[in-house]
Amino acid sequence: MIIQASSGIVEGTLRNNFWLEIKHGSITTIEDGIAQNPEKIVTGILIPGFVDIHCHGGGGAYFSSSEPDDIVRVIEAHQKHGTTSMLASLVSEPIEELIQQIKRLDPFVGSSAIKGIHLEGPYLSHARCGAHDPSMLRTPTIKELQNLLDAGQGNISMITLAPELEGALEAIDFLVEEGVVVALGHTEASSAIAEQAIDYGATLITHFTNGMPKLATDAGTITEVALDDDRLSLELILDGVHISDGDTQEILAVAAHRSILVTDAISAAGNGDGNYHLGGLDVEVKEGIARLVSNRTLAGSTLTMDRAFLKLHKDYKVSIEDSVNSSSALAAGEIGMGNVGEIAVGMSADLLELTHSGKVVVINS
């Protein structure tokens, strides 16, 4: 298949008037000029498919489901909104239940849009548990982590943990040696502990400013370190609820180049308002905002990546190149996904069009 594009983000740079050829799902050629008899003409801006490294569900289903059809429903719900690569995120559960959930996801990794598994917990701070069931939280041990990794058969790509927990630094060291990305989150760690965790190999902050101190109270905390330390990438949930406008502007002013857009989506994404569950907790979604019934704490989001991308690019006036970096390339690179997240020769032909009307359209190649 040959696609003619008036413009697009190629290898991270805006390029005009070019064509590309796709064979067996991969980009084999990119050339300037006009192609003869292209099968597809893109008049908007060609961009790579979105990469979401923090997503729990969508379309009325969860990745934690025991039903394979539910896992497919989640994938399809987000593919409609431009997500072509993703991590399947699981919340805090008993270890044996997590192991079963991991095993059910294993066949989907690499054979679908799922490129790996993300464990958000159960190694989180009780004080910052957010929408995680506090009775499920625990401290990490190497033996337990090894059992989880064994269940994943190499498919666990990222684990979120709170670095102030007993045994957390040793856990970070172990996980990094095993090739797992360590994200710091649901934490109230001091700046000193945060710096230790980074030295041990942590490279990411889970949903920055959520489940941790806010910017206005960040002195001497992990939040202060995360904003200042270029060794860390920052997940951002840009749904207009999780991060205030002022905080978003402050973050982008100093860290746009290391900000990663994520959805942290629950089953309600693409499914409308109503009553839902997250783990064993009841959730009410009203006007697109998900909160625990028990205490009104935010419980993930109903966000999709196209909305997050457009908010970053249109509302916050971030360049198209930097917006693509935050929604695709940076996340893929952080997790080591290989051939996704960028338009370049040899990359997977996961392509979207940002139309002149400001919509994101999936291109089926």
C-alpha positions as CSV (number, residue, x, y, z in Angstrom):
1,M,0.0,0.0,0.0
2,I,1.2,3.5,-0.9
3,I,0.1,6.5,1.0
4,Q,0.5,10.1,-0.2
5,A,0.7,12.7,2.6
6,S,0.7,16.4,2.4
7,S,2.5,16.5,5.8
8,G,3.4,14.3,8.7
9,I,5.7,13.7,11.6
10,V,8.5,11.6,10.3
11,E,11.3,10.6,12.7
12,G,10.0,13.3,15.1
13,T,10.1,16.1,12.5
14,L,7.4,17.8,10.5
15,R,7.8,16.8,6.8
16,N,5.8,18.0,3.8
17,N,4.8,16.4,0.6
18,F,6.0,12.8,0.9
19,W,4.8,9.3,0.3
20,L,5.4,6.0,2.1
21,E,5.0,2.4,1.2
22,I,3.7,-0.3,3.5
23,K,4.4,-4.0,3.2
24,H,3.2,-6.7,5.6
25,G,2.3,-4.1,8.2
26,S,5.6,-2.2,8.2
27,I,6.9,1.0,6.6
28,T,9.4,0.0,3.9
29,T,9.9,3.3,2.0
30,I,9.5,7.0,2.7
31,E,10.3,9.4,-0.1
32,D,9.7,13.1,-0.9
33,G,7.5,14.1,-3.8
34,I,4.4,12.7,-5.4
35,A,3.8,8.9,-5.7
36,Q,2.2,7.4,-8.8
37,N,-1.3,6.0,-8.1
38,P,-1.3,6.0,-4.3
39,E,-4.0,3.9,-2.7
40,K,-4.6,6.6,0.1
41,I,-4.2,10.3,0.1
42,V,-3.8,12.1,3.5
43,T,-4.6,15.8,3.3
44,G,-4.2,16.4,7.1
45,I,-1.2,15.6,9.2
46,L,0.0,12.0,9.3
47,I,1.0,11.0,12.8
48,P,2.0,7.7,14.5
49,G,-0.6,5.6,16.4
50,F,-0.9,6.5,20.1
51,V,0.9,4.5,22.8
52,D,-0.8,4.2,26.1
53,I,1.3,2.7,28.9
54,H,-1.4,3.1,31.6
55,C,-4.8,1.7,30.8
56,H,-7.1,-0.6,32.9
57,G,-10.2,-0.9,30.7
58,G,-12.7,0.5,28.3
59,G,-15.8,-0.3,26.4
60,G,-17.4,-1.6,29.6
61,A,-14.7,-4.2,30.3
62,Y,-11.4,-4.6,32.2
63,F,-8.0,-6.2,31.3
64,S,-8.4,-8.0,34.7
65,S,-11.5,-9.9,33.4
66,S,-11.5,-13.7,33.3
67,E,-13.2,-13.5,29.9
68,P,-11.0,-13.2,26.8
69,D,-13.8,-11.4,24.9
70,D,-13.6,-8.6,27.6
71,I,-9.9,-8.1,26.9
72,V,-10.7,-7.8,23.2
73,R,-13.4,-5.3,24.0
74,V,-11.0,-3.0,25.9
75,I,-8.5,-3.2,23.0
76,E,-11.1,-2.3,20.4
77,A,-12.6,0.5,22.5
78,H,-9.3,2.3,22.6
79,Q,-8.2,1.4,19.0
80,K,-11.3,3.4,17.8
81,H,-9.6,6.4,19.4
82,G,-6.2,5.9,17.9
83,T,-4.4,3.7,20.5
84,T,-2.4,1.2,18.5
85,S,0.0,0.0,21.2
86,M,-0.7,-0.2,25.0
87,L,0.2,-1.8,28.3
88,A,-2.6,-3.7,30.0
89,S,-2.7,-2.3,33.6
90,L,-3.8,-4.2,36.6
91,V,-4.8,-2.8,40.0
92,S,-3.9,-4.1,43.5
93,E,-5.3,-7.6,44.1
94,P,-4.3,-10.6,46.2
95,I,-1.1,-12.0,44.6
96,E,-2.7,-15.3,43.5
97,E,-5.4,-13.4,41.7
98,L,-2.9,-11.1,40.1
99,I,-1.0,-14.2,38.9
100,Q,-4.2,-15.5,37.3
101,Q,-4.9,-12.2,35.6
102,I,-1.3,-12.0,34.3
103,K,-1.6,-15.5,32.8
104,R,-4.8,-14.6,31.1
105,L,-3.2,-11.6,29.5
106,D,0.0,-13.4,28.4
107,P,-1.5,-14.7,25.0
108,F,-2.5,-11.2,24.0
109,V,1.0,-9.7,24.5
110,G,2.6,-9.3,21.1
111,S,-0.4,-10.7,19.2
112,S,-2.6,-7.6,19.7
113,A,-2.2,-4.0,20.6
114,I,-1.1,-5.1,24.0
115,K,2.7,-4.9,24.1
116,G,3.2,-5.7,27.8
117,I,1.6,-5.7,31.3
118,H,1.7,-3.0,33.9
119,L,1.2,-3.8,37.6
120,E,0.0,-0.7,39.4
121,G,0.4,-2.2,42.9
122,P,0.0,-3.8,45.2
123,Y,3.2,-2.2,46.5
124,L,1.7,1.2,47.2
125,S,1.4,3.6,50.2
126,H,-1.6,3.2,52.4
127,A,-1.6,7.0,52.8
128,R,-1.8,7.5,49.0
129,C,-3.7,4.5,47.9
130,G,-6.3,6.5,45.9
131,A,-8.7,4.1,44.3
132,H,-6.8,1.0,45.3
133,D,-8.3,-1.2,48.0
134,P,-6.1,-0.5,51.1
135,S,-6.6,-4.1,52.3
136,M,-4.8,-5.3,49.2
137,L,-1.6,-3.3,49.8
138,R,1.6,-5.0,50.9
139,T,5.4,-4.5,50.9
140,P,7.5,-6.1,48.2
141,T,9.8,-9.1,48.5
142,I,12.1,-10.5,45.8
143,K,10.5,-13.9,46.0
144,E,7.0,-12.5,45.4
145,L,8.2,-10.3,42.6
146,Q,9.9,-13.3,41.0
147,N,6.6,-15.3,41.2
148,L,4.8,-12.4,39.4
149,L,7.5,-12.2,36.7
150,D,7.5,-16.0,36.2
151,A,3.7,-15.8,35.6
152,G,4.3,-13.1,33.0
153,Q,6.9,-15.1,31.0
154,G,8.7,-11.9,30.1
155,N,5.5,-9.9,29.5
156,I,5.5,-7.7,32.6
157,S,7.0,-4.4,31.3
158,M,6.3,-2.0,34.2
159,I,5.6,-2.1,37.9
160,T,4.5,0.9,39.9
161,L,5.5,1.0,43.5
162,A,6.0,3.4,46.4
163,P,9.8,3.8,47.1
164,E,9.3,4.5,50.9
165,L,8.0,1.0,51.6
166,E,10.2,-1.5,53.4
167,G,12.2,-3.5,50.8
168,A,11.3,-1.1,47.9
169,L,14.8,-0.1,47.0
170,E,16.0,-3.7,46.8
171,A,12.9,-4.4,44.7
172,I,13.7,-1.6,42.3
173,D,17.3,-2.9,41.9
174,F,16.0,-6.4,41.2
175,L,13.3,-5.3,38.7
176,V,15.7,-3.1,36.8
177,E,18.1,-6.1,36.5
178,E,15.2,-8.1,35.2
179,G,14.5,-5.5,32.5
180,V,11.3,-4.2,34.1
181,V,10.6,-0.5,34.0
182,V,10.0,0.8,37.6
183,A,7.5,3.7,38.0
184,L,7.1,5.5,41.3
185,G,3.6,6.2,42.3
186,H,0.9,6.2,45.0
187,T,3.6,7.5,47.3
188,E,4.5,10.3,49.8
189,A,8.2,9.6,49.7
190,S,10.6,12.3,50.8
191,S,12.9,13.9,48.3
192,A,15.8,11.9,49.7
193,I,14.1,8.6,49.2
194,A,12.9,9.6,45.8
195,E,16.5,10.4,44.8
196,Q,17.6,7.0,46.1
197,A,15.0,5.3,44.0
198,I,16.1,7.1,40.9
199,D,19.7,6.2,41.6
200,Y,18.6,2.5,41.9
201,G,17.0,2.8,38.4
202,A,13.4,4.1,38.6
203,T,12.7,6.1,35.5
204,L,9.0,7.1,35.5
205,I,6.3,8.7,37.7
206,T,2.9,7.2,37.6
207,H,0.1,9.8,36.9
208,F,2.2,12.8,38.1
209,T,0.6,14.9,40.9
210,N,-2.1,12.2,41.5
211,G,-1.6,9.8,44.3
212,M,1.3,11.9,45.6
213,P,1.8,15.5,47.0
214,K,0.5,18.3,44.8
215,L,2.8,21.0,43.4
216,A,1.7,23.6,45.9
217,T,2.9,21.3,48.8
218,D,5.9,19.7,47.1
219,A,8.8,21.1,49.1
220,G,11.0,18.2,50.2
221,T,8.9,15.6,48.6
222,I,9.0,13.2,45.6
223,T,6.9,15.7,43.6
224,E,9.6,18.3,43.9
225,V,12.3,15.9,42.7
226,A,10.2,14.5,39.9
227,L,9.6,18.0,38.5
228,D,13.3,18.9,38.6
229,D,15.0,15.6,37.7
230,D,15.5,15.0,33.9
231,R,16.1,11.3,34.6
232,L,12.4,10.8,35.2
233,S,9.5,10.8,32.6
234,L,6.1,11.9,33.9
235,E,2.8,10.4,33.2
236,L,0.1,13.0,32.7
237,I,-3.7,12.4,32.7
238,L,-4.9,15.3,30.7
239,D,-8.6,15.0,31.1
240,G,-9.1,18.5,32.7
241,V,-9.9,16.9,36.1
242,H,-6.8,15.0,37.4
243,I,-4.4,18.0,37.0
244,S,-5.4,21.6,37.3
245,D,-4.8,24.0,34.5
246,G,-2.2,26.0,36.4
247,D,-0.3,22.8,37.4
248,T,-0.4,21.5,33.9
249,Q,1.1,24.8,32.6
250,E,3.8,24.6,35.2
251,I,4.7,21.0,34.4
252,L,4.8,21.7,30.6
253,A,6.9,24.8,31.1
254,V,9.8,22.7,32.5
255,A,9.1,19.1,31.5
256,A,7.1,18.9,28.3
257,H,10.0,17.0,26.7
258,R,9.6,14.2,29.3
259,S,5.8,14.2,29.7
260,I,3.9,11.0,28.6
261,L,0.2,11.2,28.0
262,V,-1.8,8.3,29.5
263,T,-5.4,7.5,30.0
264,D,-5.5,5.5,33.3
265,A,-8.9,4.5,31.8
266,I,-11.3,2.3,33.6
267,S,-14.1,0.2,32.0
268,A,-16.3,3.3,31.6
269,A,-14.0,4.8,28.9
270,G,-16.1,4.8,25.7
271,N,-19.1,3.4,27.6
272,G,-20.8,6.4,29.2
273,D,-21.9,7.4,32.7
274,G,-23.2,4.9,35.2
275,N,-22.1,2.6,38.0
276,Y,-18.9,0.6,37.7
277,H,-16.3,-1.3,39.7
278,L,-12.5,-0.9,40.0
279,G,-11.0,-4.0,41.6
280,G,-13.5,-4.6,44.5
281,L,-14.5,-1.0,44.9
282,D,-17.7,0.7,43.6
283,V,-17.3,3.6,41.2
284,E,-19.8,6.1,40.0
285,V,-19.2,7.9,36.7
286,K,-21.0,11.2,36.3
287,E,-20.4,13.7,33.5
288,G,-17.4,11.6,32.5
289,I,-15.7,11.8,35.9
290,A,-15.1,8.5,37.7
291,R,-15.1,8.6,41.6
292,L,-15.3,6.0,44.3
293,V,-18.7,5.8,45.8
294,S,-17.2,5.4,49.3
295,N,-15.2,8.7,49.6
296,R,-15.5,10.4,46.2
297,T,-11.8,9.9,45.4
298,L,-11.0,10.0,41.7
299,A,-11.0,6.4,40.4
300,G,-9.1,6.4,37.1
301,S,-10.6,8.2,34.1
302,T,-12.8,7.8,31.1
303,L,-10.2,9.4,28.9
304,T,-9.1,8.3,25.5
305,M,-5.7,9.1,23.9
306,D,-7.2,11.2,21.1
307,R,-8.8,13.5,23.6
308,A,-5.5,13.7,25.6
309,F,-3.5,14.4,22.5
310,L,-5.9,17.1,21.2
311,K,-6.0,18.8,24.7
312,L,-2.2,18.9,24.8
313,H,-1.8,20.2,21.2
314,K,-4.8,22.5,20.9
315,D,-5.6,23.7,24.5
316,Y,-2.0,24.0,25.7
317,K,-0.5,25.0,22.4
318,V,2.2,22.3,22.4
319,S,3.8,21.8,19.0
320,I,2.6,18.9,16.9
321,E,6.1,17.4,17.1
322,D,6.2,17.6,20.9
323,S,2.6,16.4,21.2
324,V,3.4,13.3,19.1
325,N,6.5,12.7,21.3
326,S,4.3,12.8,24.4
327,S,1.5,10.6,22.9
328,S,3.6,8.0,21.0
329,A,7.4,8.1,20.8
330,L,8.4,8.8,24.4
331,A,6.2,6.1,25.8
332,A,7.3,3.5,23.3
333,G,10.9,4.3,24.0
334,E,10.4,4.3,27.8
335,I,9.0,0.8,27.7
336,G,11.3,-0.5,24.9
337,M,8.5,-1.4,22.6
338,G,10.9,-1.4,19.6
339,N,9.1,-0.8,16.3
340,V,6.2,1.4,17.3
341,G,5.6,5.1,18.3
342,E,7.2,6.7,15.3
343,I,6.8,7.0,11.5
344,A,10.1,5.8,10.0
345,V,11.4,3.0,7.7
346,G,11.2,-0.3,9.5
347,M,8.5,0.8,12.0
348,S,5.1,-0.7,12.3
349,A,2.5,1.1,10.0
350,D,0.3,2.3,12.9
351,L,-0.9,5.5,11.4
352,L,-3.4,8.3,12.2
353,E,-4.5,11.5,10.5
354,L,-5.0,14.7,12.3
355,T,-7.6,16.3,10.0
356,H,-8.0,19.9,9.2
357,S,-11.2,19.9,11.3
358,G,-9.1,18.9,14.4
359,K,-10.2,15.3,14.6
360,V,-8.0,12.2,14.9
361,V,-8.8,9.5,12.3
362,V,-7.4,5.9,12.3
363,I,-5.8,4.9,9.0
364,N,-6.3,1.3,8.1
365,S,-3.4,0.1,6.1
